[in-house]
Amino acid sequence: MANLVASCRSFRRFDEGRRVPEGFLLELVDMARLCANGANRQLLRFRVVSDPAACDAVFAELAWAGYFKDWAGPAVRERPTGYVVIAAERGAAGKSAAPIAEVDCGIAAQTMMLAARSATPSYAGCMLRAFTPRLIDVLGLDVERYELKLVCAFGLPAEEVRLEPLSASPDGSIKYWRDDAGVHHVPKRSLEDVLI
Ligand SMILES: Cc1cc2nc3c(=O)[nH]c(=O)nc-3n(C[C@H](O)[C@H](O)[C@H](O)COP(=O)(O)O)c2cc1C
């Protein structure tokens, strides 16, 4: 399990020539619907996107790697080939979804990320919260009924992502960086640093 978690990084470049099958994305949702969630209210709803034109439409509403100011995100041929968009059902009369749905969403998303990474072939993905308010319309979802929470992008990874100790960070910060060879490095705090 430790190896799986370590390999389950955020990947942002994929082999667009080898698409994630829609059936596989549905399997991920089938696992996510079984996850722990507040009071078992099961507020989350999932939209699977795998058609290439629909993927392009979702992609256009996303923002990638906020720390990379001069990278516009994955180029054509390295974009995700499938998405699971997580929404929460709103309360009565269009009230905001219950706050606990945020927690539920994280649990569902990480479950799908781990399942994708442990599959054969080993897919990978990235959770994205930076999406435009237009995305809900692009998906044709009723804004009165749903609140978009998170986009989970998936594909066959086409980049290397390495965990690093925080001390390896060039500027000593928590910001991920990419080296000249295109390897993405993710600095993490040590066990000692996170224990309180
Ligand atoms: C709730 C959440 C929202 C995120 N939103 C974005 C996003 O909008 N765009 C993006 O490129 N990455 C996004 N990420 C990925 C984080 O940047 C990534 O998890 C972090 O840099 C650590 O890298 P790691 O996942 O490989 O450990 C998000 C991650 C989480 C958990």
The ligand as an ORCA input file, in Angstrom:
! r2SCAN-3c Opt
* xyz 0 1
  C      -8.407     19.451     -3.731
  C      -7.301     19.525     -4.761
  C      -7.388     20.449     -5.794
  C      -6.396     20.485     -6.776
  N      -6.534     21.344     -7.835
  C      -5.610     21.341     -8.814
  C      -5.796     22.139     -9.967
  O      -6.797     22.847    -10.116
  N      -4.842     22.091    -10.944
  C      -3.736     21.288    -10.836
  O      -2.918     21.262    -11.751
  N      -3.534     20.506     -9.740
  C      -4.444     20.509     -8.744
  N      -4.280     19.700     -7.646
  C      -3.091     18.848     -7.537
  C      -2.119     19.413     -6.487
  O      -1.417     20.486     -7.049
  C      -1.166     18.267     -6.049
  O      -1.898     17.334     -5.316
  C       0.002     18.800     -5.212
  O       0.834     19.618     -5.993
  C       0.840     17.686     -4.613
  O       1.284     16.818     -5.624
  P       0.992     15.275     -5.499
  O      -0.508     15.100     -5.728
  O       1.788     14.612     -6.554
  O       1.358     14.863     -4.116
  C      -5.268     19.620     -6.677
  C      -5.194     18.687     -5.638
  C      -6.203     18.625     -4.700
  C      -6.127     17.573     -3.623
*
